[in-house]
Amino acid sequence: MGCFATGVTIITVDLDGEVHGMTANALASVSLYPPLLLVCVDHSARTHAHLHARKRFGVNVLAQDQRRISQHYARPVEEQVEKELSARFDRTALGTPVLQGALTYLECRLQRAHEAGDHTIFIAEVEDVVVRPGEPLLFFRSQYRKIGEKVPD
Ligand SMILES: Cc1cc2nc3c(=O)[nH]c(=O)nc-3n(C[C@H](O)[C@H](O)[C@H](O)COP(=O)(O)O)c2cc1C
Protein backbone atom coordinates (compact mmCIF):
# COMPACT_ATOMS: atom_id res chain seq x y z
CA MET A 1 0.00 0.00 0.00
CA GLY A 2 3.03 2.26 0.33
CA CYS A 3 2.96 2.53 -3.49
CA PHE A 4 -0.54 3.95 -3.34
CA ALA A 5 0.18 7.70 -3.10
CA THR A 6 -2.24 9.52 -0.82
CA GLY A 7 -2.91 12.85 0.73
CA VAL A 8 -2.50 13.25 4.48
CA THR A 9 -5.24 14.24 6.93
CA ILE A 10 -5.59 15.06 10.59
CA ILE A 11 -8.72 13.57 12.19
CA THR A 12 -9.84 16.01 14.87
CA VAL A 13 -12.14 15.31 17.80
CA ASP A 14 -13.36 17.63 20.52
CA LEU A 15 -12.71 16.23 24.00
CA ASP A 16 -14.54 18.57 26.38
CA GLY A 17 -12.80 21.62 24.93
CA GLU A 18 -9.45 19.92 24.25
CA VAL A 19 -8.36 19.09 20.69
CA HIS A 20 -7.43 15.50 19.95
CA GLY A 21 -5.74 14.95 16.58
CA MET A 22 -4.55 11.87 14.68
CA THR A 23 -2.69 11.67 11.38
CA ALA A 24 -4.53 9.42 8.91
CA ASN A 25 -4.24 8.48 5.26
CA ALA A 26 -6.46 5.35 5.23
CA LEU A 27 -9.31 7.50 4.02
CA ALA A 28 -11.67 7.07 1.07
CA SER A 29 -14.77 8.48 -0.51
CA VAL A 30 -17.72 6.06 -0.13
CA SER A 31 -20.89 7.66 -1.53
CA LEU A 32 -21.96 10.93 -3.18
CA TYR A 33 -25.70 10.86 -2.28
CA PRO A 34 -25.59 11.00 0.66
CA PRO A 35 -21.97 12.15 0.96
CA LEU A 36 -20.14 9.46 2.92
CA LEU A 37 -16.47 8.84 3.60
CA LEU A 38 -14.55 6.20 5.52
CA VAL A 39 -11.47 6.23 7.68
CA CYS A 40 -9.74 3.11 9.03
CA VAL A 41 -8.43 3.45 12.59
CA ASP A 42 -6.21 1.04 14.51
CA HIS A 43 -7.84 -0.48 17.59
CA SER A 44 -4.86 0.66 19.66
CA ALA A 45 -5.16 4.35 18.68
CA ARG A 46 -6.76 6.59 21.29
CA THR A 47 -8.75 8.12 18.44
CA HIS A 48 -10.54 4.79 18.07
CA ALA A 49 -12.30 5.16 21.43
CA HIS A 50 -12.85 8.90 20.90
CA LEU A 51 -14.68 8.35 17.58
CA HIS A 52 -16.98 5.78 19.18
CA ALA A 53 -17.64 8.09 22.13
CA ARG A 54 -18.08 11.45 20.36
CA LYS A 55 -19.56 10.23 17.03
CA ARG A 56 -18.45 13.49 15.41
CA PHE A 57 -15.09 14.43 13.92
CA GLY A 58 -13.32 16.64 11.44
CA VAL A 59 -11.13 15.58 8.51
CA ASN A 60 -8.47 18.20 7.77
CA VAL A 61 -6.62 17.64 4.47
CA LEU A 62 -3.08 18.91 4.96
CA ALA A 63 -1.44 21.54 2.83
CA GLN A 64 2.09 21.12 1.50
CA ASP A 65 3.68 23.14 4.34
CA GLN A 66 2.06 21.07 7.14
CA ARG A 67 4.47 18.10 7.31
CA ARG A 68 5.43 18.86 10.92
CA ILE A 69 1.78 18.82 11.94
CA SER A 70 1.42 15.39 10.33
CA GLN A 71 4.50 14.12 12.20
CA HIS A 72 3.26 15.58 15.48
CA TYR A 73 -0.14 13.87 15.36
CA ALA A 74 1.41 10.56 14.28
CA ARG A 75 3.34 10.29 17.57
CA PRO A 76 2.08 8.79 20.81
CA VAL A 77 0.89 11.60 23.07
CA GLU A 78 3.78 11.18 25.51
CA GLU A 79 6.24 11.92 22.67
CA GLN A 80 4.42 14.98 21.37
CA VAL A 81 6.31 18.22 22.01
CA GLU A 82 3.65 20.94 22.11
CA LYS A 83 6.05 23.87 21.89
CA GLU A 84 7.35 22.63 18.51
CA LEU A 85 3.84 22.52 17.10
CA SER A 86 2.50 25.27 14.87
CA ALA A 87 -1.06 23.87 14.69
CA ARG A 88 -3.87 26.29 15.54
CA PHE A 89 -7.55 25.40 15.57
CA ASP A 90 -10.85 27.14 15.01
CA ARG A 91 -14.17 25.55 16.01
CA THR A 92 -17.24 24.81 13.92
CA ALA A 93 -20.69 25.73 15.26
CA LEU A 94 -20.85 22.11 16.49
CA GLY A 95 -17.55 22.49 18.35
CA THR A 96 -15.40 20.30 16.09
CA PRO A 97 -11.77 21.52 15.83
CA VAL A 98 -10.76 22.86 12.39
CA LEU A 99 -7.04 23.05 11.62
CA GLN A 100 -6.00 26.48 10.39
CA GLY A 101 -4.18 26.45 7.04
CA ALA A 102 -5.48 23.04 5.95
CA LEU A 103 -6.43 22.58 2.31
CA THR A 104 -9.90 21.22 3.01
CA TYR A 105 -12.08 20.64 6.04
CA LEU A 106 -14.89 18.05 6.22
CA GLU A 107 -17.34 18.00 9.13
CA CYS A 108 -18.31 14.37 9.76
CA ARG A 109 -21.00 12.59 11.76
CA LEU A 110 -20.38 8.90 12.45
CA GLN A 111 -22.92 6.67 10.77
CA ARG A 112 -21.58 3.16 11.39
CA ALA A 113 -18.45 1.23 12.29
CA HIS A 114 -17.28 -2.13 10.86
CA GLU A 115 -14.62 -4.30 12.43
CA ALA A 116 -11.86 -5.30 9.99
CA GLY A 117 -8.82 -7.10 11.40
CA ASP A 118 -6.94 -4.84 13.81
CA HIS A 119 -8.68 -1.70 12.46
CA THR A 120 -12.23 -0.39 12.49
CA ILE A 121 -13.74 1.16 9.36
CA PHE A 122 -15.60 4.28 10.48
CA ILE A 123 -18.18 5.43 7.92
CA ALA A 124 -19.41 8.99 8.37
CA GLU A 125 -21.77 11.40 6.70
CA VAL A 126 -20.12 14.64 5.55
CA GLU A 127 -22.26 17.52 6.80
CA ASP A 128 -20.13 20.46 5.72
CA VAL A 129 -17.08 21.09 3.54
CA VAL A 130 -14.68 24.03 3.31
CA VAL A 131 -12.22 24.00 0.38
CA ARG A 132 -9.30 26.41 0.23
CA PRO A 133 -6.79 27.11 -2.53
CA GLY A 134 -3.29 25.63 -2.24
CA GLU A 135 -1.21 22.52 -2.79
CA PRO A 136 -1.51 19.20 -0.85
CA LEU A 137 0.97 17.31 1.28
CA LEU A 138 1.42 13.81 -0.17
CA PHE A 139 2.63 10.49 1.29
CA PHE A 140 4.32 7.89 -0.91
CA ARG A 141 6.59 4.96 0.09
CA SER A 142 6.75 6.23 3.69
CA GLN A 143 7.98 9.67 2.58
CA TYR A 144 6.28 13.04 2.46
CA ARG A 145 6.15 14.51 -1.05
CA LYS A 146 5.06 17.59 -2.93
CA ILE A 147 2.74 17.38 -5.89
CA GLY A 148 4.49 17.35 -9.27
CA GLU A 149 3.59 18.63 -12.69
CA LYS A 150 0.41 17.75 -14.48
CA VAL A 151 0.87 14.70 -16.74
CA PRO A 152 0.73 15.92 -20.37
CA ASP A 153 -2.47 15.07 -22.27
C1 LIG B 1 1.18 9.47 7.02
C2 LIG B 1 0.55 8.68 8.14
C3 LIG B 1 -0.71 8.13 7.96
C4 LIG B 1 -1.35 7.40 8.99
N1 LIG B 1 -2.59 6.89 8.76
C5 LIG B 1 -3.23 6.21 9.74
C6 LIG B 1 -4.55 5.71 9.51
O1 LIG B 1 -5.15 5.92 8.47
N2 LIG B 1 -5.13 5.01 10.53
C7 LIG B 1 -4.51 4.77 11.73
O2 LIG B 1 -5.10 4.12 12.59
N3 LIG B 1 -3.25 5.26 11.97
C8 LIG B 1 -2.60 5.97 11.00
N4 LIG B 1 -1.35 6.48 11.24
C9 LIG B 1 -0.73 6.27 12.55
C10 LIG B 1 -1.32 7.21 13.64
O3 LIG B 1 -1.24 8.57 13.22
C11 LIG B 1 -0.53 7.03 14.97
O4 LIG B 1 -0.62 5.70 15.39
C12 LIG B 1 -1.03 7.96 16.07
O5 LIG B 1 -0.04 8.04 17.10
C13 LIG B 1 -2.34 7.52 16.71
O6 LIG B 1 -2.73 8.56 17.59
P1 LIG B 1 -3.77 8.39 18.78
O7 LIG B 1 -3.31 7.22 19.63
O8 LIG B 1 -3.69 9.71 19.50
O9 LIG B 1 -5.12 8.15 18.19
C14 LIG B 1 -0.69 7.21 10.23
C15 LIG B 1 0.59 7.76 10.41
C16 LIG B 1 1.20 8.48 9.39
C17 LIG B 1 2.56 9.08 9.60
The ligand as an SDF file (V2000), in Angstrom:
LIG
                    3D

 31 33  0  0  0  0  0  0  0  0999 V2000
    1.1840    9.4650    7.0230 C   0  0  0  0  0  0  0  0  0  0  0  0
    0.5450    8.6760    8.1440 C   0  0  0  0  0  0  0  0  0  0  0  0
   -0.7140    8.1290    7.9630 C   0  0  0  0  0  0  0  0  0  0  0  0
   -1.3450    7.3970    8.9920 C   0  0  0  0  0  0  0  0  0  0  0  0
   -2.5860    6.8890    8.7640 N   0  0  0  0  0  0  0  0  0  0  0  0
   -3.2250    6.2060    9.7360 C   0  0  0  0  0  0  0  0  0  0  0  0
   -4.5480    5.7100    9.5110 C   0  0  0  0  0  0  0  0  0  0  0  0
   -5.1540    5.9220    8.4710 O   0  0  0  0  0  0  0  0  0  0  0  0
   -5.1320    5.0050   10.5280 N   0  0  0  0  0  0  0  0  0  0  0  0
   -4.5080    4.7750   11.7290 C   0  0  0  0  0  0  0  0  0  0  0  0
   -5.1030    4.1250   12.5920 O   0  0  0  0  0  0  0  0  0  0  0  0
   -3.2510    5.2560   11.9690 N   0  0  0  0  0  0  0  0  0  0  0  0
   -2.6000    5.9710   11.0050 C   0  0  0  0  0  0  0  0  0  0  0  0
   -1.3540    6.4850   11.2380 N   0  0  0  0  0  0  0  0  0  0  0  0
   -0.7270    6.2680   12.5520 C   0  0  0  0  0  0  0  0  0  0  0  0
   -1.3170    7.2080   13.6380 C   0  0  0  0  0  0  0  0  0  0  0  0
   -1.2410    8.5660   13.2230 O   0  0  0  0  0  0  0  0  0  0  0  0
   -0.5340    7.0340   14.9690 C   0  0  0  0  0  0  0  0  0  0  0  0
   -0.6220    5.6970   15.3870 O   0  0  0  0  0  0  0  0  0  0  0  0
   -1.0330    7.9600   16.0670 C   0  0  0  0  0  0  0  0  0  0  0  0
   -0.0430    8.0350   17.0960 O   0  0  0  0  0  0  0  0  0  0  0  0
   -2.3400    7.5200   16.7150 C   0  0  0  0  0  0  0  0  0  0  0  0
   -2.7270    8.5600   17.5930 O   0  0  0  0  0  0  0  0  0  0  0  0
   -3.7710    8.3930   18.7820 P   0  0  0  0  0  0  0  0  0  0  0  0
   -3.3090    7.2150   19.6310 O   0  0  0  0  0  0  0  0  0  0  0  0
   -3.6900    9.7120   19.5040 O   0  0  0  0  0  0  0  0  0  0  0  0
   -5.1190    8.1500   18.1870 O   0  0  0  0  0  0  0  0  0  0  0  0
   -0.6900    7.2130   10.2290 C   0  0  0  0  0  0  0  0  0  0  0  0
    0.5890    7.7620   10.4110 C   0  0  0  0  0  0  0  0  0  0  0  0
    1.1980    8.4760    9.3860 C   0  0  0  0  0  0  0  0  0  0  0  0
    2.5580    9.0790    9.5970 C   0  0  0  0  0  0  0  0  0  0  0  0
  1  2  1  0
  2  3  1  0
  2 30  2  0
  3  4  2  0
  4  5  1  0
  4 28  1  0
  5  6  2  0
  6  7  1  0
  6 13  1  0
  7  8  2  0
  7  9  1  0
  9 10  1  0
 10 11  2  0
 10 12  1  0
 12 13  2  0
 13 14  1  0
 14 15  1  0
 14 28  1  0
 15 16  1  0
 16 17  1  0
 16 18  1  0
 18 19  1  0
 18 20  1  0
 20 21  1  0
 20 22  1  0
 22 23  1  0
 23 24  1  0
 24 25  2  0
 24 26  1  0
 24 27  1  0
 28 29  2  0
 29 30  1  0
 30 31  1  0
M  END
$$$$
